[in-house]
Amino acid sequence: RRKGLPPQHADRLAEEVTLSQYVGSRPGRLNGLVKTLVNLTNDDTILTRAHVHAAKQIMKDNIVVGLVERFGESMTLFMDYFGFPIHDQVCVSNFQAARDHRAGRKNGKNSNAKEEGEAEEEDRKYLQSRLWGDVELYQFAKRIFAVQRKTIKHLAHG
């Protein structure tokens, strides 16, 4: 939507924009997952460690975690937790496509991928510094996922 704004509009994006440029153009909208979980609605609020800690607690206490990169295991976890098979083919297809796209990027099959080297590493470091809260929450989510897989599987299968 931002590419279609008039050329003079402050929120307009160029036709070709890197992920780092996009993130840099949205300073108040960083760490969206943490902000959503702790209900921070003011873009001017500075994210703190206390916010991230609260988001982790909310995730731990209230969310069944699924990971796109562990799609099959996530679907099994959801089926075990909710007690019914998931047959929504659109949902399954969307997650499989996202997983395959991610795998293609990791294997260098993405035609838009940058040349290997310092530019990609520089982007990764920049994104990690700007999205630090969501990165920390994602690392926590992976640990919660591992615990939930064991706990929920045990409860579902006796």
ROMAR-525333 format. One line per field, with one value per residue (C-alpha): residue number from 0; residue in one letter; y, x, z. Coordinates in nm, 3 decimals. Example, Ala and Ser with C-alpha at 12.3 -4.5 7.8 and 13.67 -1.06 7.14 Angstrom:
REM ROMAR-525333
k: c(0;1) .
r: c(A;S) .
v: c(-0.450;-0.106) .
u: c(1.230;1.367) .
w: c(0.780;0.714) .
***
This chain:
REM ROMAR-525333
k: c(0;1;2;3;4;5;6;7;8;9;10;11;12;13;14;15;16;17;18;19;20;21;22;23;24;25;26;27;28;29;30;31;32;33;34;35;36;37;38;39;40;41;42;43;44;45;46;47;48;49;50;51;52;53;54;55;56;57;58;59;60;61;62;63;64;65;66;67;68;69;70;71;72;73;74;75;76;77;78;79;80;81;82;83;84;85;86;87;88;89;90;91;92;93;94;95;96;97;98;99;100;101;102;103;104;105;106;107;108;109;110;111;112;113;114;115;116;117;118;119;120;121;122;123;124;125;126;127;128;129;130;131;132;133;134;135;136;137;138;139;140;141;142;143;144;145;146;147;148;149;150;151;152;153;154;155;156;157) .
r: c(R;R;K;G;L;P;P;Q;H;A;D;R;L;A;E;E;V;T;L;S;Q;Y;V;G;S;R;P;G;R;L;N;G;L;V;K;T;L;V;N;L;T;N;D;D;T;I;L;T;R;A;H;V;H;A;A;K;Q;I;M;K;D;N;I;V;V;G;L;V;E;R;F;G;E;S;M;T;L;F;M;D;Y;F;G;F;P;I;H;D;Q;V;C;V;S;N;F;Q;A;A;R;D;H;R;A;G;R;K;N;G;K;N;S;N;A;K;E;E;G;E;A;E;E;E;D;R;K;Y;L;Q;S;R;L;W;G;D;V;E;L;Y;Q;F;A;K;R;I;F;A;V;Q;R;K;T;I;K;H;L;A;H;G) .
v: c(0.000;0.242;0.208;0.339;0.667;0.992;1.060;1.351;1.158;1.107;0.739;0.644;0.368;0.334;0.055;-0.143;-0.144;-0.376;-0.521;-0.302;0.010;-0.086;-0.147;0.182;0.365;0.246;0.344;0.345;0.014;-0.211;-0.519;-0.562;-0.902;-0.785;-0.466;-0.661;-0.909;-0.633;-0.407;-0.115;0.092;0.416;0.407;0.658;0.419;0.302;-0.076;-0.192;-0.519;-0.516;-0.521;-0.817;-1.000;-0.944;-1.067;-1.382;-1.447;-1.396;-1.634;-1.895;-1.880;-1.830;-1.935;-2.268;-2.194;-2.309;-2.249;-2.228;-2.395;-2.686;-2.695;-3.064;-3.077;-2.758;-2.901;-3.218;-3.004;-2.807;-3.124;-3.282;-2.967;-2.884;-3.249;-3.251;-3.296;-2.986;-3.030;-2.670;-2.719;-2.343;-2.307;-2.609;-2.492;-2.140;-2.266;-2.518;-2.245;-2.020;-2.308;-2.390;-2.024;-2.003;-2.325;-2.189;-1.874;-2.079;-2.290;-1.986;-2.057;-1.714;-1.512;-1.190;-1.300;-1.078;-1.195;-1.365;-1.138;-0.844;-0.670;-0.959;-0.989;-0.613;-0.631;-0.919;-0.728;-0.412;-0.597;-0.780;-0.453;-0.281;-0.580;-0.692;-0.749;-0.970;-1.156;-1.227;-1.333;-1.566;-1.736;-1.780;-1.914;-2.187;-2.301;-2.291;-2.490;-2.766;-2.783;-2.776;-3.054;-3.285;-3.180;-3.174;-3.497;-3.667;-3.537;-3.630;-3.980;-4.074) .
u: c(0.000;0.282;0.429;0.104;0.106;0.175;0.548;0.558;0.386;0.609;0.513;0.571;0.821;1.033;0.943;1.251;1.318;1.524;1.390;1.633;1.509;1.148;1.216;1.407;1.109;0.879;1.057;0.747;0.619;0.908;0.876;0.512;0.465;0.588;0.383;0.071;0.104;0.147;-0.110;0.121;-0.082;0.117;0.394;0.594;0.629;0.988;1.007;1.174;1.299;0.993;0.768;0.959;0.946;0.568;0.525;0.720;0.499;0.183;0.316;0.413;0.079;-0.166;-0.036;0.013;0.324;0.370;0.675;0.667;1.008;0.866;0.536;0.454;0.530;0.330;0.024;0.050;0.082;-0.231;-0.425;-0.320;-0.398;-0.732;-0.835;-0.941;-0.772;-0.698;-0.833;-0.832;-0.641;-0.598;-0.432;-0.210;-0.117;-0.031;0.197;0.362;0.424;0.578;0.796;0.907;0.981;1.192;1.375;1.441;1.595;1.819;1.936;2.007;1.722;1.562;1.622;1.601;1.864;2.170;2.518;2.671;2.893;2.904;2.591;2.369;2.542;2.514;2.138;2.096;2.274;2.075;1.743;1.838;1.922;1.601;1.375;1.552;1.233;1.070;1.398;1.425;1.058;1.111;1.406;1.184;0.900;1.131;1.200;0.828;0.750;0.990;0.833;0.477;0.551;0.657;0.386;0.091;0.194;0.217;-0.128;-0.288;-0.143;-0.130) .
w: c(0.000;0.078;-0.273;-0.421;-0.230;-0.418;-0.473;-0.227;0.055;0.363;0.400;0.036;-0.035;-0.346;-0.590;-0.485;-0.112;0.104;0.426;0.622;0.441;0.512;0.882;0.901;0.752;1.035;1.358;1.578;1.447;1.543;1.765;1.674;1.837;2.177;2.152;2.054;2.341;2.603;2.436;2.354;2.110;2.117;1.854;2.060;2.357;2.400;2.429;2.752;2.895;3.122;2.814;2.668;3.003;3.022;2.661;2.745;3.046;2.837;2.572;2.829;3.009;2.722;2.380;2.208;2.003;1.644;1.427;1.048;1.025;1.230;1.041;1.066;1.437;1.493;1.320;1.531;1.844;1.753;1.674;2.005;2.205;2.045;2.012;1.651;1.314;1.112;0.760;0.638;0.314;0.259;0.600;0.542;0.190;0.309;0.584;0.352;0.094;0.362;0.483;0.126;0.052;0.367;0.277;-0.073;0.072;0.302;0.008;-0.211;-0.452;-0.411;-0.725;-0.520;-0.268;-0.228;-0.303;0.000;0.202;0.434;0.302;0.408;0.746;0.793;0.722;0.967;1.244;1.170;1.176;1.493;1.666;1.554;1.624;1.940;2.140;1.878;1.822;2.194;2.205;1.906;2.079;2.386;2.167;2.034;2.391;2.479;2.163;2.271;2.619;2.484;2.234;2.517;2.762;2.522;2.350;2.688;2.791;2.457;2.435;2.801) .
***
